[in-house]
Amino acid sequence: MSTPSAFDYIIIGAGAGGCALAHRLSADPANSVLLLEAGGPDSNPIFDTPRDIIATWAPEYDYGYATLPQAGLNGRSVKIGRGKVLGGSTNVHALMHVRGNPRDFDTWDFLGADGWSFADVLPYFKRSEDWEGGADVHRGVGGPLSVRYNPNPTPVAKAFVAGAGQLGMRSVNHDYNGALQEGASLYQLVLTRDGKRASSSQAYLRPILSRPNLTIRTGVLVTKIEIESGRAVAVRCRAAGAESVVRCSREIIVAAGAFDSPKLLQLSGIGPANALTKLGIAVKSDLPGVGQNLIDHMLLPFLQHSKQPLPYPEFLGEAGLFTKTRAGMEAASPNLQINISAGVPPLAPPNLGDFFGFVMIIIQPQSRGWLGLRSANPADTLDLQPNYLQCPTDVDTFVDGIRLCRELSATPAMAEFAGGAIHLPASATKSETIEYVRSWAGTVWHPVGTCKMGRDALAVVDPQLRVYGVEGLRVADASVMPTIPAGNTAAACIMIGEKAADLILTARR
């Protein structure tokens, strides 16, 4: 099927934000919308089945990004999975629905992202979701995204929530996306009522595939945004070995994620002038912040022998808690998230027997990194330097988290399962614990911040998500986040897509 040569709106990237944008912009039949995705369709049944999550990480569906060697991780390079499929990373993630802390969005507003306070973004979180608990001041119903509590937790997940309560944490009917984030509960999952993954493509695209004004193309790599007289007017594409150019009459919206959005901007001449000039790329807008401010959530597994056999979990993250590990953090967001699940043998060393796993996540990381082009070839990979554990505070948070996991294991509720740590005995010294952190820490695949929103010298987009120095061009994905939310980032990315649609449509009126 041929693609028309011009559209009102072109969206680059069919991930969390891009699918929401396509849904909302195409609701008006007068708008012609083209949604371009470099990956393939999401027709494989593995994308519907939560238990098949590991199969979705196959190279066919992943960009295969890896970091530069990390000094904070004893020189290791770390893989960062990014979904290369319709729906993007929402088709390869672990389904947890976590908005983040209200303070996170108030911080965005304080830092110069006017109109992005929690009060401003809450309506878009609510509009996106169909929450099984019903509507209230914090939650929404009737939205595209089906959200449910984990319907089938294993016994150790239930014991984890009970154990957190025995340590004095909120754990009874706790809605961490409601009035207060801190506490423990079964996870809220993006899950349809019949138990299938509710990815952004499932939720936002499948119901509207018949719209004649929406064109979706998979397997299309956008290699450059064409800019004429300071305005984005077309995209240059590569598909099945053929090159083409599609023109845009109103706006081009980049929603390719925290790696590929800054990559495409730089390939198009938008970024740090010195770096672009060295690669032979003509500078269209000198924005030194493109590719800077790379922030990611780090994880640390802490496996425990189980005294009892445990079933294979249906979901990778069964239950979790959000907490503050240090005194003096009363006015801050939680800095630690702990997930638990029964053992998943493919993700652990062999021959462990029965086990379960805590996974600690630093949700307010202090380390900051960057990314950059290696060449002007769109097919070339990026240099990724997240500087994991560069900041000592991040190491301290993991050390505190290990202590909390041991305390949870010792509660009456968990004692019937906890048979001792597998890799770090209770007798470990602090130096041994830090060495464990540096040897075992990894990433949760939540990169953000590389085209940050704001008004300072490193801002790439303004609070309307418009790219500085180029008309008719916006960015609407995780890359625009000035700081990282305290929790899994997919919900916030969808919120950004929802709000971006309103910003675009309002500007059109």
MOJO-V572640 format. One record per residue. N is the residue number from 1. RES is the residue in one small letter. SS is DSSP state (~ for helix, > for strand, _ for the rest). PSI is psi in whole degrees, 0 to 359 (* if undefined). OMEGA is omega in whole degrees, 0 to 359 (999 if undefined). Layout:
BEGIN
N:RES:SS:PSI:OMEGA  N:RES:SS:PSI:OMEGA
END
This chain:
BEGIN
1:m:_:130:181  2:s:_:154:178  3:t:_:131:176  4:p:_:158:187  5:s:_:354:181  6:a:>:147:179  7:f:>:159:173  8:d:>:313:182  9:y:>:136:174  10:i:>:124:179  11:i:>:126:182  12:i:>:106:181  13:g:_:118:181  14:a:_:55:175  15:g:_:212:185  16:a:~:306:182  17:g:~:320:184  18:g:~:321:179  19:c:~:319:178  20:a:~:317:178  21:l:~:312:181  22:a:~:319:179  23:h:~:311:186  24:r:~:318:182  25:l:~:326:182  26:s:_:358:178  27:a:_:333:174  28:d:_:114:184  29:p:_:348:178  30:a:_:346:180  31:n:_:124:171  32:s:_:128:188  33:v:>:131:174  34:l:>:124:177  35:l:>:119:184  36:l:>:133:180  37:e:>:128:180  38:a:_:329:180  39:g:_:183:181  40:g:>:186:178  41:p:_:163:180  42:d:_:36:186  43:s:_:345:179  44:n:_:131:181  45:p:~:340:180  46:i:~:335:181  47:f:~:342:178  48:d:_:341:191  49:t:>:108:183  50:p:~:324:183  51:r:~:343:180  52:d:~:19:187  53:i:~:319:184  54:i:~:327:178  55:a:~:334:180  56:t:~:350:180  57:w:~:10:180  58:a:_:153:181  59:p:~:331:180  60:e:~:332:185  61:y:~:16:186  62:d:>:141:179  63:y:_:342:176  64:g:_:29:179  65:y:>:147:174  66:a:>:150:182  67:t:_:165:164  68:l:_:161:177  69:p:_:135:186  70:q:>:117:179  71:a:~:323:181  72:g:~:350:180  73:l:~:35:179  74:n:_:35:176  75:g:_:6:181  76:r:>:147:166  77:s:_:141:186  78:v:_:133:175  79:k:>:137:174  80:i:>:106:182  81:g:_:137:174  82:r:_:126:185  83:g:>:124:177  84:k:_:76:187  85:v:>:158:174  86:l:_:128:187  87:g:_:347:177  88:g:~:218:184  89:s:~:349:174  90:t:~:349:175  91:n:~:0:179  92:v:_:359:182  93:h:_:180:188  94:a:_:18:169  95:l:_:355:183  96:m:>:133:180  97:h:_:103:183  98:v:_:118:182  99:r:_:328:193  100:g:_:181:182  101:n:_:141:178  102:p:~:326:180  103:r:~:331:181  104:d:~:316:184  105:f:~:328:172  106:d:~:326:176  107:t:~:319:177  108:w:~:312:181  109:d:~:317:180  110:f:~:324:183  111:l:_:0:176  112:g:_:359:177  113:a:_:71:183  114:d:_:136:179  115:g:_:10:180  116:w:_:24:173  117:s:_:169:180  118:f:~:321:178  119:a:~:328:180  120:d:~:323:186  121:v:~:342:181  122:l:~:317:179  123:p:~:331:181  124:y:~:325:171  125:f:~:315:182  126:k:~:319:182  127:r:~:331:184  128:s:~:337:195  129:e:>:156:169  130:d:>:87:189  131:w:>:128:184  132:e:_:339:181  133:g:_:354:178  134:g:_:163:184  135:a:_:143:169  136:d:_:195:184  137:v:_:336:183  138:h:_:335:191  139:r:_:155:182  140:g:_:156:174  141:v:_:158:177  142:g:_:359:178  143:g:_:174:183  144:p:_:331:192  145:l:>:112:179  146:s:>:124:182  147:v:>:128:183  148:r:>:155:167  149:y:>:151:174  150:n:_:114:185  151:p:_:352:187  152:n:_:62:181  153:p:_:150:174  154:t:_:164:181  155:p:~:326:182  156:v:~:330:177  157:a:~:318:176  158:k:~:320:179  159:a:~:325:178  160:f:~:313:180  161:v:~:317:178  162:a:~:320:179  163:g:~:321:176  164:a:~:321:176  165:g:~:322:178  166:q:~:340:174  167:l:_:5:176  168:g:_:9:179  169:m:_:155:174  170:r:_:131:183  171:s:_:359:181  172:v:_:117:180  173:n:_:40:184  174:h:_:125:176  175:d:_:100:183  176:y:_:350:172  177:n:_:11:181  178:g:_:229:187  179:a:_:328:185  180:l:_:131:184  181:q:_:321:188  182:e:_:137:179  183:g:>:185:184  184:a:>:148:177  185:s:>:169:164  186:l:>:150:181  187:y:_:145:166  188:q:>:131:187  189:l:>:148:172  190:v:>:97:192  191:l:>:128:178  192:t:_:166:183  193:r:_:339:176  194:d:_:17:169  195:g:_:18:179  196:k:>:157:177  197:r:>:131:175  198:a:_:76:177  199:s:_:171:178  200:s:~:327:178  201:s:~:320:177  202:q:~:316:187  203:a:~:318:189  204:y:~:335:185  205:l:~:314:186  206:r:~:321:180  207:p:~:347:187  208:i:~:18:183  209:l:_:340:181  210:s:_:356:180  211:r:_:121:184  212:p:_:341:182  213:n:_:3:177  214:l:>:122:176  215:t:>:125:179  216:i:>:127:179  217:r:>:124:176  218:t:>:165:181  219:g:_:25:183  220:v:_:116:177  221:l:>:120:175  222:v:>:121:185  223:t:>:341:182  224:k:>:145:169  225:i:>:123:181  226:e:>:129:183  227:i:>:124:180  228:e:>:125:180  229:s:_:40:176  230:g:_:10:181  231:r:>:138:175  232:a:>:121:188  233:v:>:346:184  234:a:>:165:173  235:v:>:140:176  236:r:>:127:189  237:c:>:156:175  238:r:>:124:180  239:a:>:128:179  240:a:_:38:177  241:g:_:356:182  242:a:>:144:178  243:e:>:145:176  244:s:>:164:177  245:v:>:131:178  246:v:>:128:183  247:r:>:157:184  248:c:>:132:184  249:s:>:340:182  250:r:>:284:184  251:e:>:146:170  252:i:>:130:181  253:i:>:121:179  254:v:>:122:180  255:a:_:48:186  256:a:_:3:176  257:g:~:172:189  258:a:~:345:175  259:f:~:309:189  260:d:~:339:174  261:s:~:308:176  262:p:~:328:177  263:k:~:312:181  264:l:~:320:177  265:l:~:314:181  266:q:~:318:177  267:l:~:335:181  268:s:_:3:178  269:g:_:17:180  270:i:>:111:183  271:g:>:197:180  272:p:_:119:189  273:a:~:317:183  274:n:~:315:181  275:a:~:319:181  276:l:~:318:181  277:t:~:321:179  278:k:~:333:180  279:l:_:3:179  280:g:_:21:180  281:i:_:126:179  282:a:_:130:184  283:v:_:124:176  284:k:_:326:176  285:s:>:118:182  286:d:>:98:180  287:l:_:97:184  288:p:_:344:182  289:g:_:351:180  290:v:_:116:182  291:g:_:349:177  292:q:>:177:175  293:n:>:33:177  294:l:>:122:181  295:i:>:143:180  296:d:_:150:172  297:h:_:134:175  298:m:>:151:177  299:l:>:159:175  300:l:>:115:177  301:p:>:148:177  302:f:>:93:189  303:l:>:146:181  304:q:>:138:168  305:h:>:144:176  306:s:>:134:177  307:k:_:342:183  308:q:_:150:172  309:p:_:142:180  310:l:_:143:178  311:p:_:157:174  312:y:_:128:185  313:p:_:145:177  314:e:_:332:183  315:f:_:143:184  316:l:_:323:173  317:g:_:108:185  318:e:_:316:182  319:a:>:164:181  320:g:>:170:174  321:l:>:155:176  322:f:>:129:186  323:t:>:167:173  324:k:_:131:188  325:t:_:352:185  326:r:_:152:173  327:a:_:156:179  328:g:_:10:181  329:m:_:21:187  330:e:_:326:183  331:a:_:9:184  332:a:_:165:172  333:s:_:159:172  334:p:_:144:180  335:n:_:354:183  336:l:>:134:173  337:q:>:136:177  338:i:>:122:174  339:n:>:157:172  340:i:>:147:170  341:s:>:155:170  342:a:>:160:187  343:g:_:137:175  344:v:_:92:187  345:p:~:321:180  346:p:~:342:182  347:l:~:9:185  348:a:_:164:174  349:p:_:156:184  350:p:_:159:169  351:n:_:41:178  352:l:_:344:187  353:g:_:208:178  354:d:_:131:180  355:f:>:166:170  356:f:>:169:186  357:g:>:130:162  358:f:>:144:171  359:v:>:111:178  360:m:>:142:179  361:i:>:127:173  362:i:>:110:185  363:i:_:358:170  364:q:_:62:184  365:p:_:147:179  366:q:_:342:180  367:s:_:143:180  368:r:_:147:181  369:g:>:203:184  370:w:>:167:171  371:l:>:160:180  372:g:>:160:177  373:l:>:146:169  374:r:_:333:181  375:s:_:179:177  376:a:_:7:180  377:n:_:118:181  378:p:_:336:181  379:a:_:349:182  380:d:_:153:180  381:t:_:177:182  382:l:>:157:162  383:d:>:120:180  384:l:>:118:180  385:q:>:85:180  386:p:_:349:181  387:n:_:47:180  388:y:_:134:178  389:l:_:24:174  390:q:_:324:181  391:c:_:127:181  392:p:~:332:179  393:t:~:324:179  394:d:~:320:176  395:v:~:316:180  396:d:~:323:180  397:t:~:319:177  398:f:~:320:178  399:v:~:317:176  400:d:~:322:181  401:g:~:322:177  402:i:~:318:178  403:r:~:318:180  404:l:~:322:177  405:c:~:321:177  406:r:~:321:178  407:e:~:319:177  408:l:~:318:181  409:s:~:332:183  410:a:_:356:179  411:t:_:154:178  412:p:~:322:183  413:a:~:322:184  414:m:~:345:185  415:a:~:332:180  416:e:_:348:177  417:f:_:321:191  418:a:>:114:181  419:g:>:17:178  420:g:>:147:179  421:a:>:141:184  422:i:_:319:189  423:h:_:348:183  424:l:_:97:184  425:p:_:160:181  426:a:_:338:181  427:s:_:0:184  428:a:_:139:176  429:t:_:170:179  430:k:~:320:180  431:s:~:323:176  432:e:~:323:178  433:t:~:317:178  434:i:~:322:177  435:e:~:321:176  436:y:~:315:179  437:v:~:311:184  438:r:~:335:182  439:s:~:333:188  440:w:~:345:184  441:a:_:147:178  442:g:>:203:183  443:t:>:150:176  444:v:_:1:181  445:w:_:47:180  446:h:_:49:182  447:p:_:140:179  448:v:>:172:160  449:g:_:359:191  450:t:_:356:171  451:c:_:56:197  452:k:_:150:178  453:m:>:141:177  454:g:_:199:182  455:r:_:6:181  456:d:_:182:187  457:a:_:336:181  458:l:_:4:177  459:a:_:143:181  460:v:_:324:178  461:v:>:154:177  462:d:_:178:182  463:p:_:349:173  464:q:_:6:180  465:l:_:16:179  466:r:>:133:180  467:v:>:129:180  468:y:_:131:174  469:g:_:357:180  470:v:_:122:178  471:e:>:153:175  472:g:_:21:183  473:l:>:127:176  474:r:>:164:172  475:v:>:137:183  476:a:_:78:178  477:d:_:194:183  478:a:~:337:184  479:s:~:338:183  480:v:~:351:182  481:m:_:124:178  482:p:_:324:175  483:t:_:169:184  484:i:_:135:177  485:p:_:156:180  486:a:_:76:179  487:g:_:175:180  488:n:_:139:196  489:t:_:351:186  490:a:~:319:181  491:a:~:319:179  492:a:~:326:177  493:c:~:319:177  494:i:~:318:176  495:m:~:318:180  496:i:~:317:177  497:g:~:319:178  498:e:~:312:182  499:k:~:322:178  500:a:~:320:179  501:a:~:316:179  502:d:~:320:178  503:l:~:318:181  504:i:~:314:183  505:l:~:324:178  506:t:~:319:179  507:a:~:333:182  508:r:~:331:186  509:r:_:*:999
END
